[in-house]
């Protein structure tokens, strides 16, 4: 009978589990107010001319094209001067011009850089009007963006860690 009672007592005795459990509840709100910025891309230019039974009267038989002012960097178009060959009964001339963007002079001002072909201009964020309510139960309500040029992020994170 003693042999039967000993395993029964071991079975009824409490067993202990040594485990660390950590839980965390975090509520946070962040606001980012952006600075003013302008990004521009200056578009280049191109010129081409082709023809049949056509010559040029420019010095050195050069076609028209572009020239760059060495002081200001400004690009100007030089028109070609063409003539039809005297013995030509059929002739053709094709000219193509893509005028480049002009050079910006002075400081760039947000929204006032209209001499470029590709413009992205952003005003500075105001950071005003930011409003949020965070409750003791970790709820986020009335999360307002805070005005133009600002980004607001609210989050609730729950984590449970066991070892």
trRosetta pair geometry for C-beta under 8 A, 3 or more apart (Angstrom, degrees):
i j d omega theta_ij theta_ji phi_ij phi_ji
1 4 5.6 -56 -156 35 41 111
1 5 6.4 38 150 -21 72 106
2 5 5.8 -55 -144 35 35 110
2 6 6.5 40 161 -26 67 104
3 6 6.4 -48 -148 25 28 112
3 7 7.8 16 161 -3 57 100
4 7 7.1 -64 -161 39 32 97
4 8 6.5 26 151 -16 65 119
5 8 5.5 -67 -149 43 33 114
5 9 6.1 36 156 -25 71 106
6 9 5.9 -52 -145 32 28 110
6 10 6.7 28 156 -17 61 105
7 10 5.6 -53 -148 37 37 113
7 11 6.3 41 153 -23 67 105
8 11 5.6 -52 -149 34 32 115
8 12 6.6 22 155 -11 64 109
9 12 6.0 -62 -147 43 31 105
9 13 6.4 41 154 -36 66 102
10 13 5.9 -46 -147 17 31 115
19 162 6.1 -6 176 -163 110 101
19 163 6.7 167 -161 68 62 64
20 161 7.9 -15 116 113 92 89
20 162 6.9 152 84 -154 57 48
20 163 4.3 12 53 35 104 115
21 160 7.0 -12 -169 -171 90 92
21 161 7.3 159 -155 83 43 52
21 162 5.2 -10 -103 -101 74 81
22 160 7.3 161 86 -156 50 45
22 161 4.6 -9 60 58 98 101
22 162 7.8 -176 23 -75 67 37
23 158 7.5 -13 -171 -170 95 83
23 159 7.0 169 -153 90 51 52
23 160 4.9 -12 -104 -104 84 76
23 161 7.7 -176 -78 21 38 67
24 157 7.6 -4 111 110 98 94
24 158 7.3 162 86 -154 58 40
24 159 4.8 -1 54 56 101 95
24 160 7.9 -168 22 -73 67 37
24 161 7.8 26 -2 -2 105 104
25 138 5.8 -91 163 -75 118 151
25 156 7.6 -11 -170 -172 81 90
25 157 7.6 163 -154 86 37 55
25 158 5.7 -4 -106 -106 71 75
26 156 7.3 164 87 -155 53 45
26 157 4.6 -8 60 57 102 99
26 158 8.0 -172 25 -73 70 34
26 159 7.9 11 5 6 108 102
27 134 5.5 149 130 -157 136 124
27 138 4.5 -174 -54 -145 128 80
27 140 6.5 177 -164 -58 115 100
27 154 7.9 -2 -173 -173 84 88
27 155 7.5 -179 -147 94 47 49
27 156 5.1 -10 -103 -106 78 79
27 157 8.0 -174 -75 22 35 67
28 154 7.4 -179 96 -148 47 51
28 155 5.8 -6 60 59 84 87
28 157 7.8 0 12 5 103 106
29 132 5.1 130 -147 141 172 173
29 134 6.7 -139 -17 -60 122 124
29 140 6.6 146 -73 -132 112 128
29 143 6.9 -156 -128 -122 126 109
29 152 7.0 -2 -174 -174 96 94
29 153 7.1 169 -153 89 51 50
29 154 4.6 -12 -105 -103 86 80
29 155 7.8 166 -83 19 45 60
30 152 7.3 174 90 -150 47 51
30 153 5.1 -3 57 57 90 96
31 127 7.3 110 140 -135 130 80
31 130 5.5 -16 -96 -126 162 141
31 146 5.3 82 -148 -31 133 165
31 150 6.0 1 -175 -179 98 118
31 151 7.3 160 -156 82 51 47
31 152 4.9 -14 -105 -103 80 80
31 153 7.9 -178 -80 22 37 65
32 125 8.0 134 123 -3 58 174
32 150 6.4 163 84 -158 51 65
32 151 4.6 -5 56 55 104 95
32 152 7.7 -164 23 -72 67 38
32 153 7.9 29 -4 -1 102 102
33 124 7.9 36 160 172 95 79
33 125 3.9 -160 -165 94 75 134
33 126 7.5 -115 -144 66 118 26
33 127 4.0 -12 -100 -75 149 102
33 146 7.0 -101 -84 129 94 132
33 147 8.0 22 -121 70 103 107
33 149 6.5 51 -164 118 66 93
33 150 4.7 -23 -103 -102 65 99
34 37 7.5 -68 161 -1 109 113
34 122 6.8 -31 121 137 133 134
34 124 7.1 -157 102 -149 65 47
34 125 4.6 107 45 -25 64 118
34 149 4.6 -123 57 180 97 88
34 150 6.7 -161 7 -85 78 41
34 151 7.4 62 -33 -7 104 95
35 124 5.6 -25 -158 -119 41 90
35 125 7.4 -54 -59 15 21 89
36 110 5.0 -80 -173 -68 126 141
36 122 6.3 -178 -149 97 50 70
36 123 5.7 -33 -111 -160 95 31
36 124 3.9 -52 -45 -54 87 81
36 149 7.8 -38 -80 -127 55 152
37 110 7.9 64 55 -102 17 106
37 121 7.5 -168 100 -147 50 44
37 122 5.1 12 55 52 81 105
38 108 5.3 -147 67 153 145 132
38 110 5.8 -161 -56 -106 113 61
38 113 5.9 114 179 2 144 146
38 119 7.1 -24 -165 -163 95 90
38 120 7.1 162 -155 88 48 55
38 121 4.5 1 -112 -111 89 82
38 122 7.4 -166 -74 25 49 62
39 119 7.6 148 83 -158 54 43
39 120 4.6 -2 57 59 98 102
39 121 7.8 -161 29 -72 56 46
40 104 7.7 100 78 -47 163 142
40 108 7.6 -151 -9 -125 131 139
40 113 5.7 -104 -73 136 139 142
40 116 4.2 -5 -165 150 121 174
40 118 6.6 137 -162 86 54 67
40 119 5.3 -8 -107 -106 84 70
40 120 7.7 -164 -73 29 44 62
41 116 6.8 130 62 174 40 119
41 117 6.9 -61 89 71 82 87
41 118 3.9 -6 50 67 106 122
41 119 8.0 -142 25 -65 68 39
42 100 7.5 36 164 178 93 98
42 101 4.7 -136 -154 62 75 134
42 116 5.8 -85 -94 -131 58 98
42 117 7.3 93 -154 22 29 94
43 98 8.0 -95 145 153 113 113
43 100 6.2 -166 102 -146 69 62
43 101 4.9 107 44 -24 76 106
43 116 7.4 132 0 -170 84 64
43 117 3.6 13 -12 20 129 148
43 118 6.7 114 -51 -7 99 94
44 98 7.9 55 108 106 60 117
44 100 5.3 -32 -165 -114 32 112
44 101 8.0 -45 -64 17 22 85
45 66 6.1 124 88 -75 130 143
45 75 6.4 172 15 138 138 149
45 77 7.9 -121 167 -81 154 96
45 97 7.5 -8 -174 -174 106 71
45 98 5.2 -177 -149 96 61 76
45 99 5.6 -30 -115 -169 121 18
45 100 3.1 -89 -31 -41 103 89
46 96 7.3 -7 111 115 96 101
46 97 7.6 180 90 -148 55 34
46 98 4.7 31 41 38 81 111
47 63 7.8 172 129 126 112 115
47 64 6.3 -110 170 106 140 89
47 65 5.0 176 74 -121 144 55
47 66 6.3 170 -3 -29 131 87
47 77 7.2 145 -81 -136 138 96
47 95 7.8 -17 -167 -170 83 85
47 96 6.9 166 -151 89 39 63
47 97 5.3 7 -109 -108 82 72
47 98 7.6 -141 -63 31 51 64
48 94 7.9 -5 113 114 93 93
48 95 7.3 170 90 -152 53 43
48 96 4.8 5 53 52 91 104
49 63 4.7 -178 47 -157 129 129
49 64 6.3 99 -35 36 141 91
49 80 5.7 -2 -63 5 167 163
49 82 7.7 -158 -179 -68 139 133
49 93 7.3 -12 -168 -170 93 87
49 94 7.0 167 -150 89 47 55
49 95 4.8 -4 -104 -105 87 76
49 96 7.6 -167 -71 22 48 65
50 93 7.7 170 91 -150 41 45
50 94 5.2 -5 59 57 83 100
51 54 3.5 -22 126 36 143 134
51 82 7.0 101 -4 -156 166 144
51 91 6.9 16 177 180 106 88
51 92 5.7 -168 -146 96 69 60
51 93 4.0 -4 -102 -103 125 64
51 94 6.6 176 -75 18 69 63
52 90 7.2 -10 110 118 121 88
52 91 5.9 -168 91 -145 74 50
52 92 4.9 37 34 39 98 90
53 84 6.4 24 131 -160 93 76
53 85 4.7 -104 -172 27 76 117
53 88 3.5 120 177 -121 135 140
53 90 6.6 126 16 91 150 56
53 91 4.0 -109 82 -102 111 90
53 92 7.7 83 41 19 90 57
54 82 5.3 2 177 -176 113 119
54 83 7.1 154 -162 79 66 35
54 84 6.0 -43 -107 -104 68 52
54 85 6.9 -116 -80 -19 19 84
54 88 7.9 -7 -59 -32 49 174
54 91 5.6 113 -57 -170 85 116
54 92 7.4 -98 -24 76 123 37
54 93 5.0 97 -79 -81 166 103
55 61 7.3 -66 -172 -132 87 101
55 82 6.9 151 83 -158 38 67
55 83 5.2 -23 67 65 89 88
55 84 7.8 120 22 -141 79 5
55 85 5.9 98 -17 -73 105 77
56 61 5.1 120 64 -153 111 58
56 62 6.7 -131 127 67 155 31
56 63 6.3 -125 -84 -88 152 49
56 80 6.2 -73 -126 -174 114 104
56 81 6.3 99 -165 79 75 64
56 82 5.6 -46 -101 -103 62 61
56 83 7.2 143 -116 17 12 80
57 81 4.6 -67 59 115 96 112
57 82 7.2 177 4 -106 85 10
57 83 5.3 74 -42 -19 107 116
58 61 6.6 110 70 -131 82 12
58 62 4.7 -82 108 59 133 77
58 63 7.3 178 30 -80 147 8
58 64 7.7 175 -54 -68 150 54
58 80 6.4 -79 -33 -147 133 67
58 81 5.3 139 -56 41 79 96
59 62 6.7 0 76 16 59 108
62 65 7.4 -75 162 7 108 119
62 80 7.8 -136 116 -119 67 92
63 80 5.0 -32 -172 -102 58 135
64 77 7.2 26 167 175 112 84
64 78 5.4 -168 -157 102 73 70
64 79 5.0 -41 -120 -172 135 23
64 80 2.9 -102 -30 -37 94 81
64 81 7.8 117 -65 -13 94 48
64 95 7.2 28 44 -140 132 125
65 77 7.7 -145 127 -150 21 60
65 78 5.7 0 61 55 55 102
65 80 7.7 65 -20 -62 62 95
66 75 5.4 -12 -167 -170 121 101
66 76 6.9 145 -155 76 67 38
66 77 6.1 -42 -99 -102 66 51
66 78 6.8 170 -102 11 12 88
66 100 7.5 40 -118 2 147 123
67 75 7.5 157 79 -153 37 55
67 76 5.6 -19 61 62 86 89
67 78 5.5 64 -14 -33 106 119
68 73 6.5 -16 -175 -153 103 42
68 74 7.3 162 -154 80 57 37
68 75 5.5 -26 -99 -98 75 69
68 76 7.9 167 -90 19 28 70
69 72 4.6 11 99 47 130 90
69 73 6.4 -47 73 9 83 12
69 74 4.6 19 24 49 123 84
69 75 7.9 -129 7 -66 79 26
69 76 7.1 65 -36 -7 95 108
70 73 8.0 25 -156 -70 15 48
72 103 6.8 174 152 54 85 147
73 103 5.0 97 98 -80 106 158
74 102 6.7 -2 -134 -151 87 86
74 103 5.7 -109 -88 14 61 117
75 100 5.1 14 77 60 153 128
75 102 7.5 -148 41 -114 86 52
75 103 7.7 128 -1 -31 82 94
77 97 6.6 37 -133 -149 141 135
77 99 6.8 -65 -49 -110 130 88
80 95 7.1 -161 36 -110 124 130
82 93 6.0 119 131 -128 164 148
84 88 5.5 -121 173 57 93 131
84 91 5.0 -136 -135 -7 105 175
85 88 4.2 97 68 -26 94 113
85 91 7.1 170 29 -93 85 127
88 91 4.7 59 145 -60 141 109
101 115 6.1 120 -171 147 91 74
101 116 5.1 36 -153 -123 149 49
101 117 5.3 -119 -66 -18 118 91
102 115 4.8 -58 57 177 100 128
104 108 6.6 4 175 -80 150 87
104 113 6.6 -13 -113 -145 130 97
104 115 6.4 164 -87 69 70 119
104 116 7.2 -14 -60 -52 111 105
108 112 7.8 162 -173 75 54 80
108 113 5.4 3 -145 -79 94 126
109 112 4.1 2 80 50 107 119
109 113 7.1 171 55 -47 58 81
110 121 5.2 142 -159 -178 69 112
110 122 7.3 -78 -142 74 119 30
110 123 5.7 115 156 -95 150 60
110 124 7.8 -124 -47 -20 165 76
111 121 5.1 170 -66 125 49 150
111 123 7.4 9 -36 -69 116 91
113 116 5.7 2 143 11 98 116
113 119 5.7 165 87 -124 104 130
113 121 6.7 159 30 -74 110 130
114 119 7.4 -55 -103 -33 40 161
116 119 5.3 119 81 -66 112 96
122 149 6.5 127 165 -108 103 102
123 148 6.3 22 79 125 116 129
123 149 5.9 -111 92 -54 73 132
124 149 5.8 126 150 145 27 173
125 146 7.5 30 176 116 116 103
125 147 6.3 121 -175 98 76 100
125 148 6.3 -157 -126 104 56 55
125 149 2.8 -144 -79 108 68 102
125 150 4.3 114 -161 -56 133 76
126 129 7.3 44 98 13 121 102
126 146 7.5 -172 78 146 81 72
126 147 3.6 -83 60 146 110 152
126 148 5.8 67 -3 47 104 76
126 149 6.6 117 -4 48 60 108
126 150 7.0 -81 50 -23 62 118
127 130 6.7 -29 -178 -26 57 120
127 146 5.8 -17 -144 165 35 113
127 147 6.1 -48 13 48 15 129
127 150 5.8 134 -85 -80 50 138
128 146 6.9 139 67 -174 21 65
128 147 4.9 65 54 -44 67 144
129 144 5.9 -99 146 132 89 132
129 145 7.5 15 104 74 111 66
129 146 5.6 159 79 -139 78 30
129 147 4.9 127 35 -50 115 87
130 144 6.3 179 -141 84 30 94
130 145 7.7 -87 -102 112 66 28
130 146 3.6 15 -78 -103 87 102
130 147 7.5 -64 -46 2 73 90
130 150 7.3 -93 -76 141 105 159
130 152 6.9 161 -131 -91 96 132
131 142 5.6 -63 127 146 102 106
131 143 7.7 -177 93 -134 62 20
131 144 4.3 36 46 25 90 122
131 146 7.9 172 3 -79 56 68
132 140 6.5 -26 -169 -161 108 91
132 141 7.8 137 -166 76 60 39
132 142 6.1 163 -132 93 31 81
132 143 5.0 28 -111 -105 95 65
132 144 7.1 -141 -61 24 65 69
132 152 7.7 -175 -63 -175 123 134
132 154 6.7 168 -138 -87 136 127
133 140 7.4 143 80 -159 55 43
133 141 4.7 -25 68 69 107 86
133 142 4.6 57 6 39 103 117
134 138 7.5 -17 -173 -141 90 33
134 139 7.3 168 -153 82 47 47
134 140 5.7 -13 -102 -102 75 69
135 138 6.8 -45 78 25 79 16
135 139 4.3 14 34 48 120 92
135 140 8.0 -136 13 -63 80 28
135 141 7.2 41 -24 6 106 107
138 156 5.4 100 161 -133 112 122
140 143 5.7 29 153 -53 106 121
140 154 4.3 154 169 170 162 141
140 156 6.8 -152 -12 -47 112 105
143 152 6.1 178 172 129 98 131
143 154 4.9 -95 -110 -21 150 142
144 152 7.2 79 99 20 34 168
145 150 5.9 140 156 86 83 98
145 151 7.5 -39 -156 -123 92 24
145 152 5.1 -160 -132 10 45 119
146 150 4.1 -75 89 104 110 153
146 152 5.5 133 -1 -55 113 120
147 150 5.5 65 67 11 72 125
